């Protein structure tokens, strides 16, 4: 419900100090909007950080008994080498660093005695217009004022016409992202790498291009290209020439989206472990049992939305396969409006399959949302979610809840 200020080409010029002259036929309009958001939440804090012997972590994850129940560092080190052949000798000094810490919950082991306050604030700027030759030009940016350093690498420029549109964006736009009709809600739980659908591979980085084909009735086609993930054109970049394709089709009251992206690692050591002793049990497990998303990667997504009576339904599935771990996300959602209230319920199941020993992390999340307008440009939102996370690097499964109220003022 943001209100926006529309400025014509001449007025927009005055706004920046009248530094440049502009022809009388200029057709670029500037739109400025934004929002300020206040949040207050209560959540289950989860376990405190626990120091655990690295031998115990290996034994718990060692489903095929490749690691003997032996505290001798040399024995465990040799078994660890066999589990991950890419691991170099001396990466983990098991004799000197025999203990690691489990990741703490959201409150780092403390009890929450009150409300956790938060806020966000942003300005949204967009400029668009059609030139005399028919070329369409648009630029947009969200200036997130509480994380302003993140905006230094933000760039989004689109050219359009009879050829469709070309979007140039830093942090390459992916055709999978464009085809994702079920949304990208992040229902993550602190301490895990599981969360929302993956919208791109690691290859979609640096400056990239997304081509949207000219409209073909009920079908939209997208093709994405990320030329160099290092953004400097050097052949030492981790990924080069990452391509993606996607499509969205409307049929019989249903919207269906699908996308595919493939990224080839430009390094034979893309999945090599870090040369540091891992600080947490989860980090150690990701390294030792191949849980990192690394190396060659392929991403597949399919989803659909439809309305039945006054209820909107959505279902989506994504799977990213890599040389390390593989992550799959299944989401199901429903939403409706009752009187002046928007109501939603979402379910998400996330799975991370490690490369070795059939090790797997899982997470199930159920979320409820309620929103209403308090007046023109002012919205109130309430949300509650509960999560059951079974992280194999932890001794036991963990349950969290998260409740939040938000007040958003748009302008």
Beta strands, then each sheet from edge to edge (+ up, - down):
strand 1: 5-7
strand 2: 28-43
strand 3: 51-53
strand 4: 99-101
strand 5: 116-130
strand 6: 136-144
strand 7: 156-161
strand 8: 164-170
strand 9: 207-212
strand 10: 219-228
strand 11: 240-251
strand 12: 254-263
strand 13: 297-308
strand 14: 311-322
strand 15: 326-338
strand 16: 341-353
strand 17: 360-375
strand 18: 378-390
strand 19: 398-410
sheet 1: 1+ 2- 5+ 6- 7+ 8- 9+ 10- 11+ 12- 13+ 14- 15+ 16- 17+ 18- 19+
sheet 2: 3+ 4-
end
